[in-house]
Amino acid sequence: MALGADRGLVAGLKWNDQGLVPVVAAERSTGEVLMLAWMNGEALSRTVQSGRAWYWSRSRQEYWCKGETSGDRQWVREIRVDCDGDALLMLVDQEGRGACHTGQRTCFFRALACPEW
C-alpha cells in the first residue's frame, strides 16, 4: 500500500488544532463500523507503509498499532477521505475477537433508548 497519486488527498486533509483527524474503522466485508480513533500524519504514514492500522492515542500521547498487544489486528485494505476532507474511513479486515478494548466486536455495542421514529 503506497500513497502514490493520493498525495493530493493527504495534503488536502483538514487536521484539527492538535494535528489529528478522526478515523472510522469498518469491516471491509460487511461494512460494520468497528471503532473510531484518531490519526496524525505520522500514524497515517505508518498505516500506509505497513498495511496495519496505526493510531494516535490522545490519552497516552503515543502511537499504537491496533492489535500489537491484544492480537486483534486490523489489516487495512482501503482508506477513504470524506467529502470535506476532515475524516477518514478505513476498510479493514479485523483479525481476532474484535476491535474494542472491552472485548466486544465493535466499540458501538451500546444503544441509546430512543422513542420509535
N, C-alpha and C positions, 0 to 999 in steps of 0.2 A: 504494500500500500504506500503510495507516494503522493505528495501534493501536486506535483507537476503543474498542469494548466490551471489547477484550482487555487493557485496563489492569490489571484484576484479576489476570490471569495473570502479567503482568510484575511486579506488586507482590508476588506470591507466590513469585517465583523465589528460590532459595536460593543466594546468591553465596558463594564460598569466602572465606578470610581476606584474599585480595588483591582482593576485589570482582569476581571473574571467575566465569564459568560455561562449562563445556565445550560446544562446538557440533560436532555431526556434520553434515557436508555430504554429501548424497546426490543423485545424478542423478534428477530428477523422473520421467523417462520409464521408467527401468529399475530404480530403487531401489538401484543400485550405490553403495556407500559410497566417497566420493571422498577425504575428509580429516577430520581432527579439528583444531580450533583453539579459541581462547578469545575470549570477548566480555566486555566490561564494559557498564554501562548506556549509555554514550555510543556504543559500537560498535553496540549493538543499535538505538539510536535512529537512527543514521546509516543502518543497513541498512533499517530500516522506511521511512524518509523517501526513500531513493534507489532502493530496489529492487535494489541491488547489495550483495554480501557485504562487510561491514566487520568486521575482527577487531582484537584487541589482541595485539601481539607481546610476549610475555614476555621474549624475549631482547633485543630492541631498545628495549623500553619505549616503543612508539609504535603509533598506529593504522595499519592498512594496508587498502587496498581491493583485494580479490582481482583480479588482472589489470591493475592500474594500470601496472605496468612490463612485465609479460610479455605482456599481451594475452589471457591465459587467464582471461577474466572469468566470474564467477558471477552469474547473474540469479536473484534469489530469488523463488520462486513461492509458497512456504508455509513458515511457521515453526511447529513443534510443540513443546510443552512436555511432558517426560516426567512420569510419574505422581507422582514425588516432588518435582518442581519444581527438580531440581538439574542438568538437562541440557536442551539444545535440539537439535532435529533440523531442519535447513533443507533443504527440497527445492528444488533449483536446476536451472537449465538451464546446463550447463557449456559455455562457448564457448572454442574454441581447442584446443590439443593435449592439455591435461589439467589436473588440479588440482595435481599435485605439483610442487614446485620443482625436482625432478630431471629433469623432462620426461616422467615416467610419467603415464598417465591418472589413476591413483589413488595415494595415498600408501601404500596397503596392497598393494604388489606383491610383497612377500617373505613366504614361508610358513615356519613352523617345521616341522622334521622331527618329526612325531608318530607314535606307533605307530598301527596300524589300530585304530579304535574300533568 
